[in-house]
Amino acid sequence: MIAITGASGNIGSKITADLLAQRQKVRCIARTSENLKNLSAKGAEITAISLDDTAALTKAFKGVEAVFAMIPSNYQATDFIGFQNVIGESIAEAVKASGVKYIVNLSSQGAHLPDKTGPIKGLHLQEKRLNKLKGVNILHLRPTYFMENLLETIDMIRQMNIMGSALRGDMEIPMIATRDIAGFAAERLLKKDFSGTPVKDLLGQRDLSLNEAAEIIGKKIDKPGLRYVQFSYEDTEKALVDMGFSPDVAGLFNEMSQAINEGLVNVPRTRENTTKTTFEEFAVTFSKIFFA
Ligand SMILES: NC(=O)c1ccc[n+]([C@@H]2O[C@H](COP(=O)([O-])OP(=O)(O)OC[C@H]3O[C@@H](n4cnc5c(N)ncnc54)[C@H](OP(=O)(O)O)[C@@H]3O)[C@@H](O)[C@H]2O)c1
């Protein structure tokens, strides 16, 4: 049995599907059982709990061979790093109390840095927290910017005919499809072929600029002139708060964008940290969702 947290999310759902396809037993963890129904129909066991419920989480981890651990987002949190710490401590405590020996931990590019990285700081702290556990093998996955983040611009495209964020449009950055992260994680959870506390960077198929990304997506959604626009940090913060993000989260997102814009976050690309899915393949997924 393998336990998957964030099981209805981008990565967790794909890991679960991969493992079920290989006839593995999977225990899916998230708060809303409704969102896990399709995985249950495919044979997964469902545990609807919040990750800050340490006793319930310990029970969910009991007897499993390996765990995929992630700290979800909470855009309304008034103290986002504090929220990450509560969930992170609960996960660490549940790993210790349940006796599970293999963890694949979802971290991020930039988690090698102690601060000035926005929400990534909480993942830095979680790596350090988990590394203190004795006798547990923990593989920290450090993926780059998810291609799926761009799905958040669909409303903007519909309303304003542009894509935009606080990130620079002209700078090439690595972008990864979440299916590449999930595929890698599923294989490690199954093979348990890591020991100690190694780190794995995952940078996607290639680096590309957001200007290029908008051009590729524009062609796929019948908007050939689609442009990417960089917003000021001030305008971004205001827009995020208007959308219901807490001022703390909006500020942290800007801090992360600034760190990416200044080239502080990513490590150099190598053959080992390069994955398969191209941005052009993701653009097909994007267009399906855009037209749905
Ligand atoms: N976006 C990026 O570019 C990027 C890059 C590197 C790393 N990351 C990391 O990736 C994470 C997001 O991964 P993702 O995209 O796969 O997740 P996601 O799609 O945002 O899904 C979040 C999952 O967590 C569950 N969840 C939320 N709050 C919970 C709680 N309190 N207790 C239990 N389950 C909870 C959700 O289900 P319920 O709502 O039903 O509980 C859902 O299954 C981020 O938080 C960040 O740490 C992101």
The ligand as a Tripos MOL2 file, in Angstrom:
@<TRIPOS>MOLECULE
LIG
   48    52     1     0     0
SMALL
NO_CHARGES

@<TRIPOS>ATOM
      1 N1          2.9330   25.6880   -8.8050 N.am      1 LIG1
      2 C1          4.2340   25.5530   -8.9600 C.2       1 LIG1
      3 O1          4.8370   26.0650   -9.9170 O.2       1 LIG1
      4 C2          5.0040   24.7380   -7.9490 C.ar      1 LIG1
      5 C3          6.3750   24.5270   -8.1720 C.ar      1 LIG1
      6 C4          7.0720   23.7410   -7.2530 C.ar      1 LIG1
      7 C5          6.4180   23.1760   -6.1570 C.ar      1 LIG1
      8 N2          5.0790   23.4200   -5.9660 N.ar      1 LIG1
      9 C6          4.3980   22.7870   -4.8140 C.3       1 LIG1
     10 O2          3.3130   22.0310   -5.3130 O.3       1 LIG1
     11 C7          2.1930   22.1620   -4.4360 C.3       1 LIG1
     12 C8          0.8930   21.9890   -5.1770 C.3       1 LIG1
     13 O3          0.8300   20.6860   -5.7410 O.3       1 LIG1
     14 P1         -0.4070   20.3160   -6.6750 P.3       1 LIG1
     15 O4         -0.4820   21.3530   -7.7650 O.co2     1 LIG1
     16 O5         -0.2920   18.8940   -7.0300 O.co2     1 LIG1
     17 O6         -1.6170   20.5150   -5.6670 O.3       1 LIG1
     18 P2         -3.0600   21.1020   -5.9620 P.3       1 LIG1
     19 O7         -3.5030   20.7590   -7.3480 O.co2     1 LIG1
     20 O8         -3.0770   22.5290   -5.5260 O.co2     1 LIG1
     21 O9         -3.9770   20.2400   -4.9690 O.3       1 LIG1
     22 C9         -3.9270   20.3480   -3.5640 C.3       1 LIG1
     23 C10        -4.3410   19.0200   -2.9680 C.3       1 LIG1
     24 O10        -4.1960   19.0520   -1.5480 O.3       1 LIG1
     25 C11        -5.4750   18.7790   -0.9270 C.3       1 LIG1
     26 N3         -5.5400   19.6190    0.2830 N.ar      1 LIG1
     27 C12        -5.6070   20.9700    0.3650 C.ar      1 LIG1
     28 N4         -5.5970   21.3740    1.6410 N.ar      1 LIG1
     29 C13        -5.5660   20.2400    2.3940 C.ar      1 LIG1
     30 C14        -5.5660   19.9850    3.8030 C.ar      1 LIG1
     31 N5         -5.5820   20.9790    4.6960 N.pl3     1 LIG1
     32 N6         -5.5390   18.6960    4.2190 N.ar      1 LIG1
     33 C15        -5.5420   17.6660    3.3400 C.ar      1 LIG1
     34 N7         -5.4930   17.8500    1.9990 N.ar      1 LIG1
     35 C16        -5.5270   19.1210    1.5300 C.ar      1 LIG1
     36 C17        -6.5190   19.1430   -1.9830 C.3       1 LIG1
     37 O11        -7.7470   18.4560   -1.7930 O.3       1 LIG1
     38 P3         -8.8780   19.0240   -0.7650 P.3       1 LIG1
     39 O12        -9.0350   20.4870   -1.1120 O.co2     1 LIG1
     40 O13       -10.0940   18.1940   -1.0440 O.co2     1 LIG1
     41 O14        -8.3510   18.8030    0.5900 O.co2     1 LIG1
     42 C18        -5.7960   18.6410   -3.2470 C.3       1 LIG1
     43 O15        -5.9000   17.2480   -3.3320 O.3       1 LIG1
     44 C19         2.3230   23.5980   -3.8860 C.3       1 LIG1
     45 O16         1.6600   23.7000   -2.6560 O.3       1 LIG1
     46 C20         3.8140   23.7620   -3.7890 C.3       1 LIG1
     47 O17         4.1870   23.3450   -2.5070 O.3       1 LIG1
     48 C21         4.3690   24.1850   -6.8340 C.ar      1 LIG1
@<TRIPOS>BOND
     1     1     2 1
     2     2     3 2
     3     2     4 1
     4     4     5 ar
     5     4    48 ar
     6     5     6 ar
     7     6     7 ar
     8     7     8 ar
     9     8     9 1
    10     8    48 ar
    11     9    10 1
    12     9    46 1
    13    10    11 1
    14    11    12 1
    15    11    44 1
    16    12    13 1
    17    13    14 1
    18    14    15 2
    19    14    16 1
    20    14    17 1
    21    17    18 1
    22    18    19 2
    23    18    20 1
    24    18    21 1
    25    21    22 1
    26    22    23 1
    27    23    24 1
    28    23    42 1
    29    24    25 1
    30    25    26 1
    31    25    36 1
    32    26    27 ar
    33    26    35 ar
    34    27    28 ar
    35    28    29 ar
    36    29    30 ar
    37    29    35 ar
    38    30    31 1
    39    30    32 ar
    40    32    33 ar
    41    33    34 ar
    42    34    35 ar
    43    36    37 1
    44    36    42 1
    45    37    38 1
    46    38    39 2
    47    38    40 1
    48    38    41 1
    49    42    43 1
    50    44    45 1
    51    44    46 1
    52    46    47 1
@<TRIPOS>SUBSTRUCTURE
     1 LIG1         1 GROUP 0 **** ****
